[in-house]
Amino acid sequence: MIVSWMTTNKCNLTCKHCYQDAGENKAAELTTPEALKLIDEIARAGFKIMIFSGGEPMTRPDIVELVAHASSTGLRPVFGTNGTLITHDLAFELKKAGAMAMGISIDSIDHDRHNDFRGLPNAFEMTLMGIENCKAAGLPFQIHTTIMDWNKNEIFDIMDWVKEIGAVNHQIFFLIPVGRGKEIEGHALRVAEYEGLLRKIMEKSRTLGIPVKPTCAPQFLRIADQLDIRTRYSRGCLAGLSYCIVSPVGKVRPCAYMMEEAGDVHDTPFDEIWANAEVFNMLRTKAYSGACGKCKFNDRCGGCRARSAYYHEGDYMQEDSYCAYGRGL
């Protein structure tokens, strides 16, 4: 099981698609003692992987202490980061503390396009330096790329580049319009385009040589089955089943792109929220409406619950209308 803790809302970039609308610290972000308690509760709930995300997790001055504590509980600490603040010394400190891998965002190998999207003129160069620092420290890294209409034509070049620089995995995200992403919803791929590109990505993954995981795109497993492509993954949407997030201020939600709250760790221990929250129990029924409920790939894919909620007025059990298969296209 995987939990992602958005360690802070603070970020040194202003990425146009940010689900968290990150920038400045939020009031009442978890303190160090509160964070240590949360980590204990996450371990007690039986989670295996803890993602330190944000905002930008490297802006927290206590990040090394928190990683060390997570590691001491038996959790596997990993990161979701823009990579720009991973200095040589910090990379070695995180490795020593028990960090297992870094997930680093690159949305274009055209420096100017990436920098414009991320809101900092030298973001690409800073991220590359962060990657080199991870390599020096022996920290494995994977690359995260979000696909939109403006970078869709370079995704295969990006995939090749990701392999060439030594990444261990490529996670390819598809835009969910929440946070600042609402402002660029028009740049999301349309249904037939999404299906076609997802199919081509899975075809290319056969020979790339590293694992590829489309994210916010659970239909990739249905396509893998249709194309007889073996992957290391067994389930598309994990929200509320084996994955959830904790916000900077302690709100627990099924995923980063779902706004439905399961509870607040200030009021209820995380492990109790995970076991008992109504939204989690509903998601675990897999009693989806519409095409998802009738689909033979229901248990492999499950549809994107965040996209269902966004396009169906908050009904996260509705069909995922972005599925071409479900729509008979």
C-alpha positions as YAML, in Angstrom:
chain: A
units: angstrom
residues:
- id: 1
  name: MET
  ca: [0.00, 0.00, 0.00]
- id: 2
  name: ILE
  ca: [1.11, 3.54, -0.78]
- id: 3
  name: VAL
  ca: [0.44, 6.84, 0.96]
- id: 4
  name: SER
  ca: [1.46, 10.25, -0.32]
- id: 5
  name: TRP
  ca: [1.92, 13.00, 2.22]
- id: 6
  name: MET
  ca: [1.90, 16.50, 0.78]
- id: 7
  name: THR
  ca: [4.49, 17.73, 3.24]
- id: 8
  name: THR
  ca: [3.87, 21.42, 2.53]
- id: 9
  name: ASN
  ca: [2.08, 23.75, 0.17]
- id: 10
  name: LYS
  ca: [5.28, 25.76, -0.22]
- id: 11
  name: CYS
  ca: [6.99, 25.48, -3.60]
- id: 12
  name: ASN
  ca: [9.71, 27.35, -5.46]
- id: 13
  name: LEU
  ca: [7.95, 26.82, -8.82]
- id: 14
  name: THR
  ca: [4.52, 27.84, -10.15]
- id: 15
  name: CYS
  ca: [3.65, 24.90, -12.41]
- id: 16
  name: LYS
  ca: [0.59, 25.56, -14.52]
- id: 17
  name: HIS
  ca: [-1.06, 22.19, -13.81]
- id: 18
  name: CYS
  ca: [-0.42, 21.97, -10.05]
- id: 19
  name: TYR
  ca: [-3.20, 20.01, -8.33]
- id: 20
  name: GLN
  ca: [-2.25, 21.61, -5.02]
- id: 21
  name: ASP
  ca: [-2.13, 25.21, -6.30]
- id: 22
  name: ALA
  ca: [1.18, 25.27, -4.46]
- id: 23
  name: GLY
  ca: [3.17, 28.40, -3.71]
- id: 24
  name: GLU
  ca: [3.14, 29.66, -0.13]
- id: 25
  name: ASN
  ca: [2.83, 27.70, 3.10]
- id: 26
  name: LYS
  ca: [-0.70, 27.06, 4.28]
- id: 27
  name: ALA
  ca: [-1.64, 27.99, 7.81]
- id: 28
  name: ALA
  ca: [-1.62, 25.04, 10.22]
- id: 29
  name: GLU
  ca: [0.64, 22.75, 8.19]
- id: 30
  name: LEU
  ca: [1.71, 19.71, 10.20]
- id: 31
  name: THR
  ca: [4.52, 20.48, 12.63]
- id: 32
  name: THR
  ca: [7.48, 18.16, 13.08]
- id: 33
  name: PRO
  ca: [5.94, 16.38, 16.13]
- id: 34
  name: GLU
  ca: [2.61, 16.05, 14.30]
- id: 35
  name: ALA
  ca: [4.39, 14.67, 11.24]
- id: 36
  name: LEU
  ca: [6.32, 12.11, 13.30]
- id: 37
  name: LYS
  ca: [3.04, 10.97, 14.87]
- id: 38
  name: LEU
  ca: [1.43, 10.71, 11.42]
- id: 39
  name: ILE
  ca: [4.30, 8.54, 10.17]
- id: 40
  name: ASP
  ca: [3.82, 6.17, 13.12]
- id: 41
  name: GLU
  ca: [0.10, 5.91, 12.33]
- id: 42
  name: ILE
  ca: [0.80, 5.27, 8.64]
- id: 43
  name: ALA
  ca: [3.15, 2.42, 9.54]
- id: 44
  name: ARG
  ca: [0.58, 1.04, 12.00]
- id: 45
  name: ALA
  ca: [-2.03, 1.00, 9.22]
- id: 46
  name: GLY
  ca: [0.13, -1.41, 7.25]
- id: 47
  name: PHE
  ca: [1.37, 0.88, 4.51]
- id: 48
  name: LYS
  ca: [4.66, -0.04, 2.85]
- id: 49
  name: ILE
  ca: [5.60, 3.01, 0.75]
- id: 50
  name: MET
  ca: [5.44, 6.63, 1.86]
- id: 51
  name: ILE
  ca: [5.77, 9.34, -0.78]
- id: 52
  name: PHE
  ca: [6.99, 12.70, 0.46]
- id: 53
  name: SER
  ca: [5.44, 15.19, -1.96]
- id: 54
  name: GLY
  ca: [4.11, 18.72, -1.85]
- id: 55
  name: GLY
  ca: [4.31, 21.49, -2.81]
- id: 56
  name: GLU
  ca: [8.03, 20.92, -2.87]
- id: 57
  name: PRO
  ca: [9.12, 18.62, -0.02]
- id: 58
  name: MET
  ca: [12.71, 19.89, -0.12]
- id: 59
  name: THR
  ca: [11.49, 23.22, 1.28]
- id: 60
  name: ARG
  ca: [10.76, 21.58, 4.66]
- id: 61
  name: PRO
  ca: [13.80, 22.10, 6.92]
- id: 62
  name: ASP
  ca: [12.98, 18.87, 8.82]
- id: 63
  name: ILE
  ca: [12.72, 16.66, 5.72]
- id: 64
  name: VAL
  ca: [15.81, 14.54, 6.51]
- id: 65
  name: GLU
  ca: [14.57, 13.90, 10.07]
- id: 66
  name: LEU
  ca: [11.16, 12.86, 8.76]
- id: 67
  name: VAL
  ca: [12.63, 10.50, 6.17]
- id: 68
  name: ALA
  ca: [14.86, 8.90, 8.80]
- id: 69
  name: HIS
  ca: [11.87, 8.35, 11.07]
- id: 70
  name: ALA
  ca: [9.80, 6.84, 8.26]
- id: 71
  name: SER
  ca: [12.65, 4.48, 7.43]
- id: 72
  name: SER
  ca: [12.99, 3.47, 11.08]
- id: 73
  name: THR
  ca: [9.35, 2.33, 11.14]
- id: 74
  name: GLY
  ca: [9.88, 0.02, 8.16]
- id: 75
  name: LEU
  ca: [8.31, 2.32, 5.58]
- id: 76
  name: ARG
  ca: [10.04, 2.83, 2.22]
- id: 77
  name: PRO
  ca: [10.46, 6.63, 1.88]
- id: 78
  name: VAL
  ca: [10.30, 7.94, -1.69]
- id: 79
  name: PHE
  ca: [9.74, 11.39, -3.17]
- id: 80
  name: GLY
  ca: [7.67, 13.38, -5.61]
- id: 81
  name: THR
  ca: [9.75, 16.49, -6.33]
- id: 82
  name: ASN
  ca: [10.58, 19.00, -9.04]
- id: 83
  name: GLY
  ca: [14.25, 18.19, -8.42]
- id: 84
  name: THR
  ca: [15.50, 21.76, -8.47]
- id: 85
  name: LEU
  ca: [16.43, 21.87, -4.78]
- id: 86
  name: ILE
  ca: [18.25, 18.53, -4.57]
- id: 87
  name: THR
  ca: [21.75, 19.73, -3.76]
- id: 88
  name: HIS
  ca: [24.77, 17.42, -3.60]
- id: 89
  name: ASP
  ca: [24.77, 17.45, 0.21]
- id: 90
  name: LEU
  ca: [21.00, 16.98, 0.53]
- id: 91
  name: ALA
  ca: [21.05, 13.99, -1.84]
- id: 92
  name: PHE
  ca: [23.66, 12.27, 0.33]
- id: 93
  name: GLU
  ca: [21.80, 13.17, 3.54]
- id: 94
  name: LEU
  ca: [18.53, 11.76, 2.20]
- id: 95
  name: LYS
  ca: [20.25, 8.59, 1.04]
- id: 96
  name: LYS
  ca: [21.83, 8.13, 4.48]
- id: 97
  name: ALA
  ca: [18.45, 8.78, 6.15]
- id: 98
  name: GLY
  ca: [16.87, 5.95, 4.17]
- id: 99
  name: ALA
  ca: [15.30, 7.55, 1.10]
- id: 100
  name: MET
  ca: [14.79, 4.82, -1.49]
- id: 101
  name: ALA
  ca: [13.99, 6.70, -4.71]
- id: 102
  name: MET
  ca: [13.20, 10.12, -6.16]
- id: 103
  name: GLY
  ca: [10.34, 10.87, -8.53]
- id: 104
  name: ILE
  ca: [11.39, 13.95, -10.53]
- id: 105
  name: SER
  ca: [9.18, 15.94, -12.89]
- id: 106
  name: ILE
  ca: [10.18, 16.71, -16.49]
- id: 107
  name: ASP
  ca: [7.42, 17.73, -18.91]
- id: 108
  name: SER
  ca: [9.50, 18.51, -22.01]
- id: 109
  name: ILE
  ca: [13.07, 17.99, -23.16]
- id: 110
  name: ASP
  ca: [12.78, 21.36, -24.85]
- id: 111
  name: HIS
  ca: [14.26, 23.48, -22.06]
- id: 112
  name: ASP
  ca: [12.24, 26.59, -22.85]
- id: 113
  name: ARG
  ca: [8.91, 24.76, -22.97]
- id: 114
  name: HIS
  ca: [9.58, 22.97, -19.70]
- id: 115
  name: ASN
  ca: [10.72, 26.19, -18.01]
- id: 116
  name: ASP
  ca: [7.68, 28.11, -19.21]
- id: 117
  name: PHE
  ca: [5.33, 25.40, -17.90]
- id: 118
  name: ARG
  ca: [7.14, 25.23, -14.58]
- id: 119
  name: GLY
  ca: [7.39, 28.98, -14.11]
- id: 120
  name: LEU
  ca: [11.16, 29.36, -13.66]
- id: 121
  name: PRO
  ca: [13.62, 30.35, -16.42]
- id: 122
  name: ASN
  ca: [16.30, 27.81, -15.47]
- id: 123
  name: ALA
  ca: [14.09, 25.05, -14.01]
- id: 124
  name: PHE
  ca: [15.25, 22.42, -16.51]
- id: 125
  name: GLU
  ca: [18.94, 23.02, -15.79]
- id: 126
  name: MET
  ca: [18.35, 22.98, -12.03]
- id: 127
  name: THR
  ca: [16.41, 19.73, -12.30]
- id: 128
  name: LEU
  ca: [19.18, 18.11, -14.34]
- id: 129
  name: MET
  ca: [21.64, 19.11, -11.63]
- id: 130
  name: GLY
  ca: [19.34, 17.53, -9.04]
- id: 131
  name: ILE
  ca: [19.31, 14.32, -11.09]
- id: 132
  name: GLU
  ca: [23.10, 14.30, -11.26]
- id: 133
  name: ASN
  ca: [23.25, 14.77, -7.49]
- id: 134
  name: CYS
  ca: [20.92, 11.78, -7.03]
- id: 135
  name: LYS
  ca: [23.21, 9.70, -9.24]
- id: 136
  name: ALA
  ca: [26.26, 10.74, -7.22]
- id: 137
  name: ALA
  ca: [24.54, 9.72, -3.98]
- id: 138
  name: GLY
  ca: [23.32, 6.41, -5.39]
- id: 139
  name: LEU
  ca: [19.67, 7.45, -5.14]
- id: 140
  name: PRO
  ca: [17.56, 5.76, -7.84]
- id: 141
  name: PHE
  ca: [15.25, 8.15, -9.67]
- id: 142
  name: GLN
  ca: [12.28, 7.99, -11.97]
- id: 143
  name: ILE
  ca: [10.84, 10.69, -14.20]
- id: 144
  name: HIS
  ca: [7.28, 12.02, -14.04]
- id: 145
  name: THR
  ca: [5.81, 13.61, -17.18]
- id: 146
  name: THR
  ca: [2.36, 15.13, -17.57]
- id: 147
  name: ILE
  ca: [0.95, 14.90, -21.09]
- id: 148
  name: MET
  ca: [-1.12, 17.70, -22.61]
- id: 149
  name: ASP
  ca: [-1.85, 18.82, -26.13]
- id: 150
  name: TRP
  ca: [1.34, 20.90, -26.35]
- id: 151
  name: ASN
  ca: [3.81, 18.11, -25.50]
- id: 152
  name: LYS
  ca: [1.99, 15.01, -26.75]
- id: 153
  name: ASN
  ca: [4.08, 14.84, -29.93]
- id: 154
  name: GLU
  ca: [7.35, 14.59, -28.04]
- id: 155
  name: ILE
  ca: [6.34, 11.92, -25.53]
- id: 156
  name: PHE
  ca: [8.18, 9.14, -27.37]
- id: 157
  name: ASP
  ca: [11.36, 11.22, -27.50]
- id: 158
  name: ILE
  ca: [10.93, 11.93, -23.78]
- id: 159
  name: MET
  ca: [10.54, 8.19, -23.10]
- id: 160
  name: ASP
  ca: [13.81, 7.47, -24.93]
- id: 161
  name: TRP
  ca: [15.56, 10.29, -23.08]
- id: 162
  name: VAL
  ca: [14.31, 9.00, -19.71]
- id: 163
  name: LYS
  ca: [15.88, 5.62, -20.43]
- id: 164
  name: GLU
  ca: [19.13, 7.22, -21.66]
- id: 165
  name: ILE
  ca: [19.69, 9.31, -18.50]
- id: 166
  name: GLY
  ca: [19.43, 6.25, -16.26]
- id: 167
  name: ALA
  ca: [15.94, 6.53, -14.77]
- id: 168
  name: VAL
  ca: [14.49, 3.32, -13.35]
- id: 169
  name: ASN
  ca: [10.88, 4.08, -14.30]
- id: 170
  name: HIS
  ca: [8.82, 6.55, -16.32]
- id: 171
  name: GLN
  ca: [5.48, 7.62, -14.88]
- id: 172
  name: ILE
  ca: [3.37, 9.35, -17.51]
- id: 173
  name: PHE
  ca: [0.55, 11.43, -16.06]
- id: 174
  name: PHE
  ca: [-2.56, 12.64, -17.85]
- id: 175
  name: LEU
  ca: [-3.99, 16.00, -16.79]
- id: 176
  name: ILE
  ca: [-6.77, 16.07, -14.20]
- id: 177
  name: PRO
  ca: [-8.19, 19.61, -14.00]
- id: 178
  name: VAL
  ca: [-7.99, 20.38, -10.28]
- id: 179
  name: GLY
  ca: [-6.05, 23.11, -8.50]
- id: 180
  name: ARG
  ca: [-4.36, 25.31, -11.08]
- id: 181
  name: GLY
  ca: [-5.06, 22.55, -13.59]
- id: 182
  name: LYS
  ca: [-8.63, 23.88, -13.87]
- id: 183
  name: GLU
  ca: [-7.25, 26.87, -15.73]
- id: 184
  name: ILE
  ca: [-5.71, 24.69, -18.46]
- id: 185
  name: GLU
  ca: [-8.43, 22.04, -18.83]
- id: 186
  name: GLY
  ca: [-8.59, 22.92, -22.51]
- id: 187
  name: HIS
  ca: [-5.09, 21.49, -22.94]
- id: 188
  name: ALA
  ca: [-6.16, 18.02, -21.77]
- id: 189
  name: LEU
  ca: [-6.37, 15.37, -24.48]
- id: 190
  name: ARG
  ca: [-9.83, 14.45, -25.71]
- id: 191
  name: VAL
  ca: [-11.17, 10.89, -25.39]
- id: 192
  name: ALA
  ca: [-10.18, 9.35, -28.74]
- id: 193
  name: GLU
  ca: [-6.82, 11.11, -28.67]
- id: 194
  name: TYR
  ca: [-6.19, 9.89, -25.12]
- id: 195
  name: GLU
  ca: [-7.02, 6.30, -26.07]
- id: 196
  name: GLY
  ca: [-4.83, 6.36, -29.16]
- id: 197
  name: LEU
  ca: [-1.82, 7.83, -27.40]
- id: 198
  name: LEU
  ca: [-2.18, 5.49, -24.43]
- id: 199
  name: ARG
  ca: [-2.16, 2.54, -26.82]
- id: 200
  name: LYS
  ca: [1.01, 3.80, -28.54]
- id: 201
  name: ILE
  ca: [2.71, 4.38, -25.18]
- id: 202
  name: MET
  ca: [1.96, 0.81, -24.14]
- id: 203
  name: GLU
  ca: [3.25, -0.51, -27.46]
- id: 204
  name: LYS
  ca: [6.51, 1.41, -27.01]
- id: 205
  name: SER
  ca: [6.83, 0.17, -23.43]
- id: 206
  name: ARG
  ca: [7.38, -3.36, -24.78]
- id: 207
  name: THR
  ca: [10.89, -2.51, -25.92]
- id: 208
  name: LEU
  ca: [11.89, 0.54, -23.85]
- id: 209
  name: GLY
  ca: [13.77, -1.47, -21.26]
- id: 210
  name: ILE
  ca: [12.39, 0.25, -18.14]
- id: 211
  name: PRO
  ca: [8.90, 0.08, -16.62]
- id: 212
  name: VAL
  ca: [6.39, 2.64, -17.88]
- id: 213
  name: LYS
  ca: [3.30, 3.49, -15.84]
- id: 214
  name: PRO
  ca: [0.60, 5.76, -17.20]
- id: 215
  name: THR
  ca: [-0.93, 7.51, -14.18]
- id: 216
  name: CYS
  ca: [-4.43, 9.00, -13.91]
- id: 217
  name: ALA
  ca: [-4.97, 6.67, -16.87]
- id: 218
  name: PRO
  ca: [-6.15, 3.34, -15.43]
- id: 219
  name: GLN
  ca: [-7.25, 2.21, -18.90]
- id: 220
  name: PHE
  ca: [-3.58, 1.38, -19.58]
- id: 221
  name: LEU
  ca: [-4.11, -2.03, -17.98]
- id: 222
  name: ARG
  ca: [-7.14, -2.79, -20.15]
- id: 223
  name: ILE
  ca: [-5.04, -1.82, -23.18]
- id: 224
  name: ALA
  ca: [-2.12, -3.94, -21.92]
- id: 225
  name: ASP
  ca: [-4.44, -6.93, -21.67]
- id: 226
  name: GLN
  ca: [-5.86, -6.28, -25.12]
- id: 227
  name: LEU
  ca: [-2.35, -6.06, -26.61]
- id: 228
  name: ASP
  ca: [-1.01, -8.97, -24.52]
- id: 229
  name: ILE
  ca: [1.59, -6.75, -22.86]
- id: 230
  name: ARG
  ca: [2.85, -7.85, -19.47]
- id: 231
  name: THR
  ca: [3.35, -5.16, -16.84]
- id: 232
  name: ARG
  ca: [4.35, -5.20, -13.19]
- id: 233
  name: TYR
  ca: [1.04, -3.54, -12.28]
- id: 234
  name: SER
  ca: [-2.19, -5.31, -11.38]
- id: 235
  name: ARG
  ca: [-4.69, -2.50, -10.84]
- id: 236
  name: GLY
  ca: [-5.33, 0.84, -12.53]
- id: 237
  name: CYS
  ca: [-7.01, 3.25, -10.09]
- id: 238
  name: LEU
  ca: [-5.82, 2.61, -6.53]
- id: 239
  name: ALA
  ca: [-7.71, 5.46, -4.82]
- id: 240
  name: GLY
  ca: [-9.06, 4.31, -1.48]
- id: 241
  name: LEU
  ca: [-8.10, 0.69, -2.19]
- id: 242
  name: SER
  ca: [-4.36, 0.68, -1.59]
- id: 243
  name: TYR
  ca: [-3.55, 4.38, -1.90]
- id: 244
  name: CYS
  ca: [-4.50, 7.69, -0.33]
- id: 245
  name: ILE
  ca: [-3.00, 11.10, 0.41]
- id: 246
  name: VAL
  ca: [-2.60, 13.38, 3.40]
- id: 247
  name: SER
  ca: [-2.71, 17.11, 2.71]
- id: 248
  name: PRO
  ca: [-0.27, 19.64, 4.20]
- id: 249
  name: VAL
  ca: [-2.83, 20.44, 6.91]
- id: 250
  name: GLY
  ca: [-3.70, 16.83, 7.75]
- id: 251
  name: LYS
  ca: [-6.76, 16.18, 5.61]
- id: 252
  name: VAL
  ca: [-6.93, 12.61, 4.29]
- id: 253
  name: ARG
  ca: [-8.29, 12.08, 0.77]
- id: 254
  name: PRO
  ca: [-8.44, 9.11, -1.64]
- id: 255
  name: CYS
  ca: [-6.01, 10.71, -4.09]
- id: 256
  name: ALA
  ca: [-4.33, 14.01, -4.89]
- id: 257
  name: TYR
  ca: [-6.94, 14.80, -7.53]
- id: 258
  name: MET
  ca: [-10.02, 13.99, -5.42]
- id: 259
  name: MET
  ca: [-11.33, 16.66, -3.07]
- id: 260
  name: GLU
  ca: [-13.54, 14.31, -1.01]
- id: 261
  name: GLU
  ca: [-12.21, 14.20, 2.56]
- id: 262
  name: ALA
  ca: [-12.01, 11.01, 4.59]
- id: 263
  name: GLY
  ca: [-10.96, 12.69, 7.82]
- id: 264
  name: ASP
  ca: [-8.46, 14.91, 9.61]
- id: 265
  name: VAL
  ca: [-5.43, 13.47, 11.41]
- id: 266
  name: HIS
  ca: [-5.72, 16.24, 14.02]
- id: 267
  name: ASP
  ca: [-9.01, 14.68, 15.12]
- id: 268
  name: THR
  ca: [-8.64, 10.97, 14.32]
- id: 269
  name: PRO
  ca: [-5.53, 8.79, 13.97]
- id: 270
  name: PHE
  ca: [-4.64, 8.07, 10.36]
- id: 271
  name: ASP
  ca: [-4.96, 4.31, 10.75]
- id: 272
  name: GLU
  ca: [-8.53, 4.68, 12.02]
- id: 273
  name: ILE
  ca: [-9.43, 6.97, 9.12]
- id: 274
  name: TRP
  ca: [-7.97, 4.46, 6.65]
- id: 275
  name: ALA
  ca: [-9.95, 1.60, 8.20]
- id: 276
  name: ASN
  ca: [-13.30, 3.30, 8.71]
- id: 277
  name: ALA
  ca: [-13.87, 6.37, 6.53]
- id: 278
  name: GLU
  ca: [-17.08, 6.36, 4.51]
- id: 279
  name: VAL
  ca: [-15.45, 7.46, 1.26]
- id: 280
  name: PHE
  ca: [-12.89, 4.64, 1.47]
- id: 281
  name: ASN
  ca: [-15.53, 2.05, 2.28]
- id: 282
  name: MET
  ca: [-17.60, 3.19, -0.69]
- id: 283
  name: LEU
  ca: [-14.63, 3.03, -3.07]
- id: 284
  name: ARG
  ca: [-13.83, -0.47, -1.81]
- id: 285
  name: THR
  ca: [-17.23, -1.73, -2.95]
- id: 286
  name: LYS
  ca: [-16.21, -1.04, -6.59]
- id: 287
  name: ALA
  ca: [-19.94, -0.57, -7.19]
- id: 288
  name: TYR
  ca: [-19.44, 1.85, -10.07]
- id: 289
  name: SER
  ca: [-22.24, 3.34, -12.15]
- id: 290
  name: GLY
  ca: [-22.58, 3.48, -15.91]
- id: 291
  name: ALA
  ca: [-20.08, 1.88, -18.23]
- id: 292
  name: CYS
  ca: [-17.51, 1.22, -15.49]
- id: 293
  name: GLY
  ca: [-20.02, -0.86, -13.55]
- id: 294
  name: LYS
  ca: [-20.70, -3.09, -16.56]
- id: 295
  name: CYS
  ca: [-17.15, -3.33, -17.86]
- id: 296
  name: LYS
  ca: [-15.36, -6.70, -17.90]
- id: 297
  name: PHE
  ca: [-12.13, -4.84, -17.08]
- id: 298
  name: ASN
  ca: [-13.68, -3.36, -13.92]
- id: 299
  name: ASP
  ca: [-11.30, -5.11, -11.56]
- id: 300
  name: ARG
  ca: [-8.18, -4.35, -13.62]
- id: 301
  name: CYS
  ca: [-8.92, -0.73, -14.49]
- id: 302
  name: GLY
  ca: [-11.62, 0.69, -12.24]
- id: 303
  name: GLY
  ca: [-11.78, 3.97, -14.15]
- id: 304
  name: CYS
  ca: [-10.23, 7.18, -12.85]
- id: 305
  name: ARG
  ca: [-12.28, 8.07, -9.78]
- id: 306
  name: ALA
  ca: [-10.94, 11.64, -9.76]
- id: 307
  name: ARG
  ca: [-11.97, 12.21, -13.36]
- id: 308
  name: SER
  ca: [-15.37, 10.66, -12.61]
- id: 309
  name: ALA
  ca: [-15.86, 13.10, -9.74]
- id: 310
  name: TYR
  ca: [-14.75, 16.10, -11.78]
- id: 311
  name: TYR
  ca: [-16.96, 15.45, -14.77]
- id: 312
  name: HIS
  ca: [-19.98, 14.12, -12.80]
- id: 313
  name: GLU
  ca: [-20.53, 16.84, -10.20]
- id: 314
  name: GLY
  ca: [-18.62, 15.07, -7.44]
- id: 315
  name: ASP
  ca: [-19.99, 11.56, -8.01]
- id: 316
  name: TYR
  ca: [-16.76, 9.58, -7.75]
- id: 317
  name: MET
  ca: [-18.56, 6.26, -8.31]
- id: 318
  name: GLN
  ca: [-19.79, 7.31, -11.74]
- id: 319
  name: GLU
  ca: [-18.30, 6.04, -14.99]
- id: 320
  name: ASP
  ca: [-15.04, 7.46, -16.25]
- id: 321
  name: SER
  ca: [-16.27, 9.27, -19.33]
- id: 322
  name: TYR
  ca: [-12.71, 9.50, -20.68]
- id: 323
  name: CYS
  ca: [-12.76, 5.80, -21.54]
- id: 324
  name: ALA
  ca: [-13.18, 5.19, -25.28]
- id: 325
  name: TYR
  ca: [-13.88, 1.50, -24.65]
- id: 326
  name: GLY
  ca: [-16.72, 2.32, -22.26]
- id: 327
  name: ARG
  ca: [-18.17, 4.78, -24.75]
- id: 328
  name: GLY
  ca: [-17.94, 2.31, -27.61]
- id: 329
  name: LEU
  ca: [-15.54, 4.48, -29.62]
...
